[in-house]
Amino acid sequence: MKISGSYTIRAARDAVFARMTDPQAIASCLPGVENLNQVTPDQYEMAMTVAIGPVKGTFQGKIQLADINPPESYRMAVEGQGKPGFARGVGSVQLRVIDDQTTEITYEGDVELGGPFAGVAQRMLGGVAKRLIEQFFACIERQMSASS
């Protein structure tokens, strides 16, 4: 399933990029993350609990950042396995300067689900993914407002 969208944050692009690639910010802002450990400068292991409709489960997986071009863009690959099945996704994030204190983030990606999770979650995935992404960006923005 393809996902895409945009979000505008009232902060400078350099600061937004730094926050969006900071392991602590990712862990505290990504809904359902139970732990996130940096393995290499651009690879993380994580445990995340996800609920879509009546199906809920914990996934163990990893996040790999690639093609990192600060403060403009990066690519991300995510994969996780758990009792309810598996989830894999790839995507790209681009940050564009609107003005010196406003940044537009655009994202696009492809998500694949398998196992028991897929049957229920597939038809609800678009709405859930969009909600999780917006919660993530809103949290990043709140963190940046609090630290300025």
Contacts in CASP RR format, 6 or more apart in sequence:
PFRMAT RR
TARGET T0000
AUTHOR 0000-0000-0000
METHOD contacts of the structure
MODEL  1
MKISGSYTIRAARDAVFARMTDPQAIASCLPGVENLNQVTPDQYEMAMTV
AIGPVKGTFQGKIQLADINPPESYRMAVEGQGKPGFARGVGSVQLRVIDD
QTTEITYEGDVELGGPFAGVAQRMLGGVAKRLIEQFFACIERQMSASS
1 110 0 8 1.000
1 111 0 8 1.000
1 112 0 8 1.000
1 122 0 8 1.000
1 125 0 8 1.000
1 126 0 8 1.000
1 129 0 8 1.000
2 108 0 8 1.000
2 109 0 8 1.000
2 110 0 8 1.000
3 107 0 8 1.000
3 108 0 8 1.000
3 109 0 8 1.000
3 110 0 8 1.000
3 111 0 8 1.000
3 126 0 8 1.000
3 129 0 8 1.000
3 130 0 8 1.000
3 133 0 8 1.000
4 106 0 8 1.000
4 107 0 8 1.000
4 108 0 8 1.000
4 109 0 8 1.000
5 106 0 8 1.000
5 107 0 8 1.000
5 108 0 8 1.000
5 130 0 8 1.000
5 133 0 8 1.000
6 104 0 8 1.000
6 105 0 8 1.000
6 106 0 8 1.000
6 107 0 8 1.000
7 104 0 8 1.000
7 105 0 8 1.000
7 107 0 8 1.000
7 133 0 8 1.000
7 134 0 8 1.000
7 137 0 8 1.000
8 98 0 8 1.000
8 102 0 8 1.000
8 103 0 8 1.000
8 104 0 8 1.000
8 105 0 8 1.000
9 16 0 8 1.000
9 102 0 8 1.000
9 103 0 8 1.000
9 105 0 8 1.000
9 137 0 8 1.000
9 140 0 8 1.000
9 141 0 8 1.000
9 144 0 8 1.000
10 101 0 8 1.000
10 102 0 8 1.000
10 141 0 8 1.000
10 145 0 8 1.000
11 101 0 8 1.000
11 102 0 8 1.000
11 103 0 8 1.000
11 141 0 8 1.000
11 144 0 8 1.000
11 145 0 8 1.000
11 148 0 8 1.000
12 100 0 8 1.000
12 101 0 8 1.000
12 103 0 8 1.000
13 71 0 8 1.000
13 72 0 8 1.000
13 95 0 8 1.000
13 96 0 8 1.000
13 97 0 8 1.000
13 103 0 8 1.000
14 70 0 8 1.000
14 71 0 8 1.000
15 144 0 8 1.000
16 71 0 8 1.000
16 95 0 8 1.000
16 103 0 8 1.000
16 105 0 8 1.000
16 140 0 8 1.000
16 144 0 8 1.000
17 70 0 8 1.000
17 71 0 8 1.000
17 72 0 8 1.000
17 95 0 8 1.000
18 70 0 8 1.000
18 71 0 8 1.000
19 25 0 8 1.000
19 140 0 8 1.000
19 143 0 8 1.000
19 144 0 8 1.000
20 26 0 8 1.000
20 93 0 8 1.000
20 95 0 8 1.000
20 105 0 8 1.000
20 140 0 8 1.000
21 65 0 8 1.000
21 68 0 8 1.000
21 70 0 8 1.000
21 74 0 8 1.000
23 36 0 8 1.000
23 37 0 8 1.000
23 38 0 8 1.000
23 44 0 8 1.000
25 140 0 8 1.000
25 143 0 8 1.000
26 33 0 8 1.000
26 36 0 8 1.000
26 44 0 8 1.000
26 63 0 8 1.000
27 33 0 8 1.000
27 35 0 8 1.000
27 36 0 8 1.000
27 46 0 8 1.000
28 139 0 8 1.000
28 143 0 8 1.000
29 135 0 8 1.000
29 136 0 8 1.000
29 139 0 8 1.000
29 140 0 8 1.000
29 143 0 8 1.000
30 36 0 8 1.000
30 48 0 8 1.000
30 132 0 8 1.000
30 136 0 8 1.000
31 132 0 8 1.000
31 135 0 8 1.000
31 136 0 8 1.000
32 48 0 8 1.000
32 49 0 8 1.000
32 50 0 8 1.000
33 46 0 8 1.000
33 47 0 8 1.000
33 48 0 8 1.000
34 46 0 8 1.000
34 47 0 8 1.000
34 48 0 8 1.000
34 49 0 8 1.000
34 58 0 8 1.000
35 46 0 8 1.000
35 47 0 8 1.000
36 44 0 8 1.000
36 45 0 8 1.000
36 46 0 8 1.000
36 63 0 8 1.000
37 44 0 8 1.000
37 45 0 8 1.000
37 46 0 8 1.000
38 44 0 8 1.000
39 45 0 8 1.000
39 62 0 8 1.000
42 64 0 8 1.000
42 65 0 8 1.000
42 66 0 8 1.000
42 68 0 8 1.000
43 62 0 8 1.000
43 63 0 8 1.000
43 64 0 8 1.000
43 65 0 8 1.000
44 62 0 8 1.000
44 63 0 8 1.000
44 64 0 8 1.000
45 60 0 8 1.000
45 61 0 8 1.000
45 62 0 8 1.000
46 60 0 8 1.000
46 61 0 8 1.000
46 62 0 8 1.000
46 63 0 8 1.000
47 58 0 8 1.000
47 59 0 8 1.000
47 60 0 8 1.000
47 61 0 8 1.000
48 58 0 8 1.000
48 59 0 8 1.000
48 61 0 8 1.000
48 80 0 8 1.000
49 56 0 8 1.000
49 57 0 8 1.000
49 58 0 8 1.000
49 59 0 8 1.000
50 56 0 8 1.000
50 57 0 8 1.000
50 58 0 8 1.000
50 59 0 8 1.000
50 87 0 8 1.000
51 57 0 8 1.000
52 117 0 8 1.000
52 120 0 8 1.000
52 121 0 8 1.000
52 124 0 8 1.000
52 125 0 8 1.000
52 128 0 8 1.000
53 120 0 8 1.000
53 121 0 8 1.000
53 124 0 8 1.000
54 120 0 8 1.000
55 84 0 8 1.000
55 116 0 8 1.000
55 117 0 8 1.000
55 120 0 8 1.000
55 121 0 8 1.000
56 84 0 8 1.000
57 82 0 8 1.000
57 83 0 8 1.000
57 84 0 8 1.000
57 117 0 8 1.000
58 82 0 8 1.000
58 83 0 8 1.000
59 80 0 8 1.000
59 81 0 8 1.000
59 82 0 8 1.000
59 84 0 8 1.000
59 85 0 8 1.000
59 86 0 8 1.000
59 87 0 8 1.000
60 80 0 8 1.000
60 81 0 8 1.000
60 82 0 8 1.000
61 78 0 8 1.000
61 79 0 8 1.000
61 80 0 8 1.000
61 81 0 8 1.000
62 78 0 8 1.000
62 79 0 8 1.000
62 80 0 8 1.000
63 76 0 8 1.000
63 77 0 8 1.000
63 78 0 8 1.000
64 76 0 8 1.000
64 77 0 8 1.000
64 78 0 8 1.000
65 74 0 8 1.000
65 75 0 8 1.000
65 76 0 8 1.000
66 74 0 8 1.000
66 75 0 8 1.000
66 76 0 8 1.000
66 77 0 8 1.000
67 73 0 8 1.000
67 74 0 8 1.000
67 75 0 8 1.000
67 92 0 8 1.000
68 74 0 8 1.000
71 95 0 8 1.000
72 94 0 8 1.000
72 95 0 8 1.000
73 92 0 8 1.000
73 93 0 8 1.000
73 94 0 8 1.000
73 95 0 8 1.000
74 92 0 8 1.000
74 93 0 8 1.000
75 90 0 8 1.000
75 91 0 8 1.000
75 92 0 8 1.000
75 93 0 8 1.000
76 90 0 8 1.000
76 91 0 8 1.000
76 92 0 8 1.000
76 93 0 8 1.000
77 88 0 8 1.000
77 89 0 8 1.000
77 90 0 8 1.000
77 91 0 8 1.000
78 87 0 8 1.000
78 88 0 8 1.000
78 89 0 8 1.000
78 90 0 8 1.000
79 86 0 8 1.000
79 87 0 8 1.000
79 88 0 8 1.000
79 89 0 8 1.000
80 86 0 8 1.000
80 87 0 8 1.000
80 88 0 8 1.000
84 115 0 8 1.000
84 116 0 8 1.000
84 117 0 8 1.000
85 113 0 8 1.000
85 114 0 8 1.000
85 115 0 8 1.000
85 116 0 8 1.000
85 117 0 8 1.000
85 118 0 8 1.000
86 113 0 8 1.000
86 114 0 8 1.000
86 115 0 8 1.000
86 117 0 8 1.000
87 111 0 8 1.000
87 112 0 8 1.000
87 113 0 8 1.000
87 114 0 8 1.000
87 117 0 8 1.000
88 111 0 8 1.000
88 112 0 8 1.000
89 109 0 8 1.000
89 110 0 8 1.000
89 111 0 8 1.000
89 112 0 8 1.000
90 109 0 8 1.000
90 110 0 8 1.000
91 107 0 8 1.000
91 108 0 8 1.000
91 109 0 8 1.000
91 110 0 8 1.000
92 107 0 8 1.000
92 108 0 8 1.000
92 109 0 8 1.000
93 105 0 8 1.000
93 106 0 8 1.000
93 107 0 8 1.000
94 105 0 8 1.000
94 106 0 8 1.000
94 107 0 8 1.000
95 103 0 8 1.000
95 104 0 8 1.000
95 105 0 8 1.000
96 103 0 8 1.000
96 104 0 8 1.000
96 105 0 8 1.000
96 106 0 8 1.000
97 103 0 8 1.000
98 104 0 8 1.000
105 137 0 8 1.000
107 133 0 8 1.000
111 125 0 8 1.000
111 129 0 8 1.000
113 119 0 8 1.000
113 121 0 8 1.000
113 122 0 8 1.000
113 125 0 8 1.000
121 128 0 8 1.000
END
